[in-house]
Amino acid sequence: MKILLQHRVQGEQLERLESIIGSDHTYVMPSSREEIAEEGKDTDIFFGFCSEDIFPLVPNIKWIQASSAGMDKHMYPAMRESNVILTNAAGLYGTHVADQAFALLLGLTRGIHHFTRNQDNRKWGGSKSPMIEIDGFKIGIVGLGGIGMQMAKRASGFDMYIIGVDAYRTEKPDKVDELVPMSKLTETMGRVDVVMIACPLTEETHGLINAENLSAMQPTAYLINVARGPIVKEDDLIEILQAGKIAGAGLDVTEVEPLQSESPLWDMDNVIITPHAAGGSQHRMTRITEFFLDNLQRYLNGEDLKNVVDKHLGF
């Protein structure tokens, strides 16, 4: 069996890999597309991002361990129609993506973006935005997977009332005060002080946040998106923000990335934009590689893999 490692594995983790596979199996770490094309011909296992243009280069692949949590970029027809097992990194991004969500919220409520601009100009002055305390907020978390549950954990630290909106959960987690189905999304968005998006991008969630439910939000409420840009209808959000119907938005993701220079979002005082950076962490690759190695051991032992993706659902 041959394993293709798109990500560099080194040090103790490389030693562990070699211990797991022994002398019965081999691995390669190609450094270019040309090397992937050559080595991929007889590859059985792929660790990394197997994009649509890479997939044909690994015709005998049996299992792909993706290094991302979101699977929208893996849901191309050839992948969906194949018998290849696809596993993702769901649950490994929860802590730092949730950190980013709260950084955006706190940046907006405490006027940090305005103070930073003042700092650039060596200007000592007040914030253009009101100084809002988030303690005791009501929060609506859309999607209670690994990221959503880490959001709930942080929200509980701020003594927030937590409403989880989820399409599949039927039992309320302990850290959540209320669990409601997706059919109550609009109603929930009208009740809370902040909406945080943590659901995957699928056919069902594309454009999930739109003019109808954004209009239901309170004028003092915030929208935070650290999931995927197309979950929010960006034109609808821009209109809502321009009309002052919500207090602000924190966006780590946008419908088109990079965000086009002519987008009105750049110039809005009530918007903070980060460049799809929420997935960054000093622990990221260590965690992902350890997860792959655990799954690899399970695969070689004939055990069920963790985080198997339902390619029909898209996550």
C-alpha positions as CSV (number, residue, x, y, z in Angstrom):
1,M,0.0,0.0,0.0
2,K,1.3,3.5,-0.9
3,I,0.5,6.7,1.0
4,L,0.8,10.1,-0.6
5,L,1.4,12.9,1.8
6,Q,0.6,16.3,0.4
7,H,1.6,17.9,3.7
8,R,5.1,17.6,5.1
9,V,5.3,15.1,7.9
10,Q,8.5,15.3,10.0
11,G,10.1,14.7,13.4
12,E,8.2,12.5,15.9
13,Q,5.2,12.4,13.6
14,L,7.2,11.0,10.8
15,E,8.7,8.4,13.1
16,R,5.2,7.4,14.2
17,L,4.1,7.1,10.6
18,E,7.0,4.8,9.8
19,S,6.2,2.8,12.9
20,I,2.6,2.4,11.9
21,I,3.3,1.3,8.3
22,G,6.3,-0.8,9.0
23,S,8.0,-2.4,6.1
24,D,4.8,-3.5,4.4
25,H,3.8,-0.1,3.1
26,T,5.4,3.0,1.6
27,Y,4.9,6.7,1.6
28,V,5.9,9.7,-0.6
29,M,5.9,13.4,0.0
30,P,5.8,15.0,-3.5
31,S,6.8,18.6,-3.7
32,S,5.1,19.5,-7.1
33,R,2.1,18.7,-9.2
34,E,4.4,16.8,-11.6
35,E,5.6,14.6,-8.7
36,I,2.0,14.0,-7.7
37,A,1.1,12.9,-11.2
38,E,4.0,10.4,-11.2
39,E,3.6,9.1,-7.7
40,G,-0.2,9.2,-7.7
41,K,-0.6,6.5,-10.3
42,D,-0.4,3.7,-7.7
43,T,-1.3,5.6,-4.6
44,D,-3.9,4.1,-2.2
45,I,-4.2,6.7,0.5
46,F,-4.0,10.5,0.1
47,F,-3.5,13.0,2.9
48,G,-4.2,16.6,2.1
49,F,-6.5,18.6,-0.3
50,C,-7.4,16.4,-3.2
51,S,-8.8,19.1,-5.5
52,E,-10.8,18.4,-8.6
53,D,-7.7,18.7,-10.9
54,I,-5.7,16.4,-8.6
55,F,-8.3,13.6,-8.3
56,P,-7.7,12.2,-11.8
57,L,-4.0,11.9,-11.0
58,V,-4.7,9.3,-8.3
59,P,-6.9,6.7,-10.2
60,N,-6.4,3.9,-7.7
61,I,-7.1,5.9,-4.6
62,K,-9.2,4.2,-1.9
63,W,-9.2,6.7,1.0
64,I,-8.6,10.5,1.2
65,Q,-8.0,12.1,4.5
66,A,-8.7,15.8,3.9
67,S,-6.9,18.4,5.9
68,S,-10.0,20.7,6.1
69,A,-13.2,20.6,8.0
70,G,-15.4,22.1,5.4
71,M,-16.0,19.7,2.4
72,D,-17.6,22.1,-0.1
73,K,-14.4,22.1,-2.3
74,H,-14.3,18.3,-2.3
75,M,-17.8,17.9,-3.5
76,Y,-17.1,17.8,-7.2
77,P,-19.0,15.2,-9.3
78,A,-16.1,12.8,-9.8
79,M,-15.6,12.6,-6.0
80,R,-19.3,12.3,-5.2
81,E,-19.8,9.5,-7.7
82,S,-16.7,7.5,-6.7
83,N,-16.4,4.8,-4.1
84,V,-13.4,6.6,-2.5
85,I,-13.7,7.0,1.3
86,L,-13.5,10.6,2.3
87,T,-12.7,11.7,5.8
88,N,-12.4,15.3,7.0
89,A,-10.8,17.2,9.9
90,A,-14.1,18.2,11.5
91,G,-13.6,19.1,15.2
92,L,-9.9,20.0,14.8
93,Y,-10.6,23.6,13.9
94,G,-13.2,24.4,16.6
95,T,-11.0,26.2,19.1
96,H,-9.2,28.7,16.9
97,V,-12.2,29.3,14.6
98,A,-14.3,30.1,17.6
99,D,-11.6,32.4,18.9
100,Q,-11.7,34.3,15.6
101,A,-15.5,34.6,15.9
102,F,-15.2,36.2,19.3
103,A,-12.3,38.3,18.2
104,L,-14.5,39.8,15.5
105,L,-17.5,40.2,17.9
106,L,-15.3,41.9,20.5
107,G,-13.6,44.0,17.9
108,L,-17.0,45.4,16.8
109,T,-18.5,45.9,20.2
110,R,-15.4,47.5,21.7
111,G,-14.5,49.6,18.6
112,I,-11.1,48.0,18.2
113,H,-11.1,48.6,14.4
114,H,-11.6,52.3,14.9
115,F,-8.9,52.5,17.6
116,T,-6.5,50.7,15.3
117,R,-7.1,53.1,12.5
118,N,-6.5,56.0,15.0
119,Q,-3.2,54.3,16.0
120,D,-2.1,54.1,12.4
121,N,-2.5,57.9,12.3
122,R,-1.0,58.5,15.8
123,K,-4.3,59.9,16.9
124,W,-5.6,59.6,20.4
125,G,-9.4,59.8,20.4
126,G,-12.6,58.1,21.1
127,S,-14.3,55.3,19.1
128,K,-17.0,56.1,16.5
129,S,-18.9,53.1,17.8
130,P,-20.7,52.7,21.1
131,M,-18.8,50.7,23.7
132,I,-20.9,47.6,24.1
133,E,-20.5,45.0,26.9
134,I,-21.3,41.4,25.6
135,D,-21.7,39.9,29.0
136,G,-25.3,38.5,29.1
137,F,-25.9,38.7,25.4
138,K,-28.3,36.3,23.7
139,I,-26.4,34.4,21.0
140,G,-27.7,32.3,18.1
141,I,-25.2,29.7,16.9
142,V,-26.1,28.3,13.5
143,G,-24.6,24.8,13.3
144,L,-23.6,22.9,16.4
145,G,-20.7,20.9,15.1
146,G,-17.1,21.2,16.5
147,I,-16.9,24.9,15.8
148,G,-20.4,25.7,17.0
149,M,-19.8,23.8,20.3
150,Q,-16.6,25.7,20.9
151,M,-18.5,29.0,20.3
152,A,-21.0,27.8,22.9
153,K,-18.2,27.1,25.3
154,R,-16.8,30.6,24.9
155,A,-20.3,32.2,25.0
156,S,-21.0,30.5,28.4
157,G,-17.9,32.2,29.7
158,F,-19.5,35.5,28.9
159,D,-22.7,34.4,30.7
160,M,-24.6,34.4,27.4
161,Y,-28.0,32.8,26.8
162,I,-27.2,30.3,24.0
163,I,-29.6,29.2,21.3
164,G,-28.3,26.5,19.0
165,V,-29.9,26.2,15.5
166,D,-29.2,22.9,13.9
167,A,-30.7,20.8,11.1
168,Y,-29.7,17.4,12.5
169,R,-29.2,17.5,16.3
170,T,-32.3,16.4,18.3
171,E,-30.8,16.4,21.8
172,K,-29.7,19.6,23.4
173,P,-26.1,19.8,24.5
174,D,-25.4,20.7,28.1
175,K,-23.7,24.0,27.1
176,V,-26.7,25.2,25.1
177,D,-29.8,26.7,26.7
178,E,-32.1,26.0,23.8
179,L,-31.9,23.8,20.7
180,V,-34.1,24.7,17.8
181,P,-34.5,23.3,14.3
182,M,-33.4,25.2,11.2
183,S,-37.1,26.0,10.5
184,K,-36.9,28.4,13.4
185,L,-33.8,30.2,12.1
186,T,-35.6,33.5,11.3
187,E,-37.4,33.6,14.6
188,T,-34.1,32.9,16.5
189,M,-32.3,35.6,14.6
190,G,-34.9,38.1,15.7
191,R,-34.4,37.2,19.4
192,V,-30.6,37.4,19.8
193,D,-27.9,40.0,20.1
194,V,-25.4,38.1,17.9
195,V,-25.7,35.4,15.2
196,M,-22.6,33.3,14.7
197,I,-22.5,31.0,11.6
198,A,-20.8,27.7,12.1
199,C,-22.6,25.4,9.7
200,P,-21.0,23.7,6.6
201,L,-21.6,25.0,3.1
202,T,-24.0,22.6,1.3
203,E,-26.7,22.9,-1.3
204,E,-29.1,23.4,1.6
205,T,-27.1,26.2,3.4
206,H,-26.1,28.1,0.2
207,G,-27.8,31.5,0.7
208,L,-29.2,30.4,4.1
209,I,-28.7,33.9,5.6
210,N,-30.6,36.3,3.4
211,A,-32.8,39.5,3.4
212,E,-35.7,37.8,5.1
213,N,-33.9,36.6,8.2
214,L,-31.4,39.5,8.3
215,S,-34.4,41.8,8.3
216,A,-35.7,40.0,11.4
217,M,-32.6,40.9,13.4
218,Q,-32.6,43.7,16.0
219,P,-30.9,46.9,15.0
220,T,-28.4,46.4,17.9
221,A,-27.5,42.9,16.8
222,Y,-24.3,41.6,15.1
223,L,-23.7,38.9,12.4
224,I,-20.4,36.9,12.6
225,N,-19.5,34.6,9.7
226,V,-16.4,32.4,10.1
227,A,-17.8,29.4,8.1
228,R,-18.2,29.9,4.4
229,G,-19.0,33.1,2.5
230,P,-21.8,31.8,0.2
231,I,-23.9,30.8,3.3
232,V,-24.7,34.6,3.4
233,K,-26.3,36.4,0.5
234,E,-23.7,39.2,0.4
235,D,-25.8,41.7,-1.5
236,D,-28.6,41.3,1.0
237,L,-26.2,41.8,3.9
238,I,-24.8,44.9,2.3
239,E,-28.2,46.4,1.9
240,I,-29.1,45.6,5.6
241,L,-25.8,47.1,6.8
242,Q,-26.2,50.3,4.7
243,A,-29.7,50.8,6.0
244,G,-28.5,50.4,9.6
245,K,-30.9,47.5,10.2
246,I,-28.2,45.7,12.2
247,A,-25.3,47.0,14.3
248,G,-22.5,45.4,12.3
249,A,-20.9,42.3,10.8
250,G,-17.6,40.4,11.4
251,L,-16.6,38.5,8.3
252,D,-13.7,36.1,8.0
253,V,-15.2,34.8,4.7
254,T,-17.0,36.4,1.7
255,E,-19.0,35.1,-1.2
256,V,-16.1,35.7,-3.6
257,E,-12.5,35.4,-2.2
258,P,-10.5,37.5,-2.2
259,L,-13.1,40.1,-1.6
260,Q,-13.3,42.4,-4.7
261,S,-11.8,45.8,-4.2
262,E,-15.0,47.6,-5.2
263,S,-17.1,45.9,-2.6
264,P,-18.9,48.4,-0.3
265,L,-18.0,46.2,2.7
266,W,-14.4,47.6,2.7
267,D,-15.6,51.1,3.5
268,M,-18.2,50.3,6.2
269,D,-17.5,51.5,9.7
270,N,-19.6,48.7,11.1
271,V,-17.8,45.9,9.4
272,I,-14.6,44.0,10.3
273,I,-13.0,41.9,7.6
274,T,-10.3,39.2,8.0
275,P,-9.0,37.3,5.0
276,H,-10.3,33.7,5.7
277,A,-7.7,33.5,8.5
278,A,-9.8,31.8,11.2
279,G,-8.3,28.4,10.4
280,G,-4.8,29.6,11.4
281,S,-3.2,28.2,14.5
282,Q,0.2,27.2,15.7
283,H,-1.3,23.8,16.5
284,R,-3.1,23.2,13.3
285,M,-0.9,20.9,11.3
286,T,0.2,18.9,14.4
287,R,-3.5,18.2,15.2
288,I,-4.4,17.3,11.7
289,T,-1.4,15.0,11.2
290,E,-2.0,13.3,14.5
291,F,-5.6,12.7,13.5
292,F,-4.5,11.3,10.1
293,L,-2.1,9.0,11.9
294,D,-4.8,7.8,14.3
295,N,-7.1,7.1,11.3
296,L,-4.3,5.4,9.4
297,Q,-3.8,3.0,12.2
298,R,-7.5,2.3,12.2
299,Y,-7.5,1.8,8.4
300,L,-4.7,-0.7,8.5
301,N,-6.4,-2.5,11.4
302,G,-9.6,-2.8,9.4
303,E,-11.5,-0.6,11.9
304,D,-14.1,2.1,11.2
305,L,-12.5,5.5,10.3
306,K,-13.4,8.7,12.2
307,N,-15.1,11.6,10.4
308,V,-16.3,9.7,7.4
309,V,-18.0,12.3,5.1
310,D,-21.5,11.6,3.7
311,K,-20.9,12.7,0.1
312,H,-24.6,13.1,-0.5
313,L,-25.0,15.5,2.4
314,G,-21.7,17.1,1.8
315,F,-20.2,16.9,5.3
